Amino acid sequence: MEAKNKRQEFSSQCKSIVFNVYNYIKTIFPDENKTELKNRVVAATGISLATRRRIISEGATLQATENSDGEMKFSSPRKRKRKCTITDIPPWEQTDIRNMIYNFHKTEHCRVTLTQLQEKLSAEYDFSGKRTSLHTIIRKLGFKWRKSKNNRRLLRQTYFPTYNN
């Protein structure tokens, strides 16, 4: 089974080239009807009909609202940032994790490790994240791993983040 083709996004430079080709063909063949002109643009540039339609309509709107410099600026596609839902936890859960780290030595009678902390969080709070996500959460809470005198790695809080509510 083949996947659906996604709409192809072009940079602003590619869009301006296609629009300039359209205008150039329009000046060369002034008596030709619009569909034949547009088919010539598709044949010259190698883009699809829908993409050509989108670029020409965007160029027409940009020509109507041109800058004072006389330049047209097409829009470029932007990178979409994914929002990570596991590391963006609410403040009350941050407080629970922080208190769990503070009391870990008293309750578990050992040093804090990511694996043990992950096991305890998954047992008590249904935490579904992996070790790397837990490490990111701990770093956001202001904790860092530091070496002690006997080369053991200890978890220390280096700063206390403030909450803007």
N, C-alpha and C positions, 0 to 999 in steps of 0.2 A: 504494500500500500504506500503510495507516495504522499509526502507531506504537502500541505497547501503552500503555494508560493507567497512569500511575504511581499508587501509593497516595497519596491526598491527606492531607497532614499539617496538623493544626490546632494553634493555640496553646492554652495552658492555659486562657485565658479562654473561648475558643470551646467547649472541652471541658466546662468547668464550666457554661456556659449550656445546652448540650445535656443534660447530666445533670440540671440543675435543671428543665428542661422535662419530662424524663421523670418526675421525682419529682412535679411538679405535676400532670401528667396522671394519674399513678397515684393521687393523692389525690382528684382530681375524679371519676374512674371506678373506684371500688374493686372493683366486682363484675365488671369486664371481664377477659377472659383476657389472658395476657401477649402473645400475638402481635398481638392487636388494639391493645393499648396501644403496643407497639413500632411498629406501622404508623402510629398517630396521631402518634408522635414524628417519624417519617420525613416524614410529610405536613406537620407543623408547622415543622420545621427545614429541610427540603430537602436532607438528606444521604442518603447511600446506606445500605443495610441493613448492609453490612459495617462501615462507619465507626461506625454507631450501636451495633453489637454490641461493637466495640472500646472505645468510650467508656463504655458502660454497665458492661462488665466491669472496666475500669480504675477507674471510680467505685465499684463494689462492693468492690473490694479496698482502695481508699482509705478507704471508710467503716469497714471492719473494723479498719484500722490508723490511726485518726484521731489528730491531734496533741492535745496538752494544751489548745491554744487552741480546739479544735473546728473548725479550718479543714482543708479538703481541698485539697491542692495537686496538680494534674494536671501531667504532664510536658510540657514544650514541645519542639518539634523543635529540634535544634542544627544549626548550620552545620558542614558537613564540610570539613575542610581537606585539600586535595590535597597529597600529598607529591611534591615535585619530585625526580625521580631523577637528572636531569642535573647539578644543582648540588650534590647531596649525594654527594660523591666520597670515597673512602677516603683515609686519611692518606698512604699511599705515593704515590698519584697527586697529592695536594696537594704533596708534596715534589718530585715530578718537574716539576710546573708551576712551582713556585717556583724551582727550579734552572734551568729553561728561561728564565725571565724574567731571572734574574741573569746568565746567560751569553749572552743574546740579542745583545747588542752585539758580543761577541767572535765569535760564529759567523756572524751575518748581516750584520755591519758596517753596521748602521743602528739607529735608535731603535725601541723597542717600540711597535707599534700593534696594536690588537685584531684587525684583519684578517690581518696577517702572523702573529700569534701563533695565530690560529685555523687558518690554513692549515698551519702547522708542527705543531700538535697533531693535526690530522686526518690528516696524512701519517705522523707517527711513532707516535701512540697511538690511532688510530681514534676521535678525539673527534667525536661527532655533534651537539654542541650548536651553537646559533647565537651570534651576537655578544653578545646580551643575557645569555645564560646564562654565557658566558665572562666578561663584565663582572661578573656577580654572584659568580662563583668568585674572581675577582681581588680583589674587595672583601672577601670572606670571608677571604682569605689575608692581609689587612692592607695591601694596596696602594691608593694613591690617585693620581689624576692631579693634578699641580701645574704651574702655569705657571712658566717660567723667566724670566730677565731679558729675553730676546729674544722673549717671548710664544710660545714653543714649549711644548707640553704634554708633560711628562715623568712617567714612572711612578715613584713613590717608595713605599717601604714605611714606613708611619707607626707601626705597632706590630707586635709579634711575638706572635701568638696562642699560647697554651699548649694542650697536648693533655692530656686527662684519659684515660689508658688504665688 
